[in-house]
């Protein structure tokens, strides 16, 4: 289970927040990759042998010790994540030299493109300049050019890992610093790319369901409903929040989508990117899952999903912030300050002396 969204600040900055929920310890670390790196597929199946050279540097979060990222942002302000989607069914691979694994897809995107429209074109779709970005639509196939890559899924066994049979089924929300958001899914063996006007993404079912499900919540509003009259009897509400009565609170993907879409759409804008980064963390707190809250039945294993890390990314100014489960402290990385030659290919994990090791500074009353 994961949740992804964007918000904007009054100064025009766009912030992308994302939570990572998973039962297995992903052993995630902060990962750096510089522009000019040649991506090989020596450790991938023979059907996925696409090779490319990156144009842009990026920082992200890896998983399971693999040389790939499950979330990240590049130096051009393009941001994206890999989120679980059980309904995923990928196209059949027909040309290994032109095929990339789904675990490598995000790093191909982050290392190769500067905005969402470039990705749409690279996947063989038409960029419709006349369709407003505040509307929901699916991008159409182009009759003039083919996708630059085919995407094939990777299974647990192909990575020499124990786990359930089957593949890693993932889809990809992407955002850029112009405020454009899209979602890429692989359904019924076809590539589906959707414009995302509410800038929110979770998991199952497919993205169009979540957009349709918004219609069930048109009653939600920021303003409190103070009172009502029923058959001549006047009564008042029990307190603040009455306008949001019915906002889902459970951690299922449809509920998290609704909750996050309305929360991110209703909250006050930060005056600048720094305030908006902090607001992003507050939004993610509303869907946080501590260990033990969500567990599988005993006869299906002892897995328990929990929020392993969250990221808040400033797409406009190139700042990557991350907070791990073990501590509320945030680590921030300004991409303009990174020595990419020194950091390339390396992994880092912040270590707090204690979860609450914060220095106190005296201030005036």
Secondary structure, 3 states (H helix, E strand, C coil): CEEEEEEECCCCCEEEEEEEEECCCCCCCEEEECCCCEECCCCCCCCCCCCEECCCCEEEECCCCCCCCCEEEECCCCEEECEECCCCCCCCCCCHHHEEEHHHHHHHHHHHCCCHHHHHHHCCECCCCCCCCCCCCECCECCCCCCCCEEECCECHHHCCCCCCCECCEEEEEECCCCCEEEEEEECCEEEEEECCCCEECCCCCHHHHHHHHHHHCCCCCCCCCEEEECCEEEECCCCCHHHCCCCCCCCHHHHHHHHHHHHHHCCCCCCHHHHHHHHHHHHHCCCCCCCCCCCCHHHCCCCCEEEEEEEEECCCCEEEEEECCCCCCEEEEHHHCCHHHHCCCEECCCCCCCCCCCCCCCCC
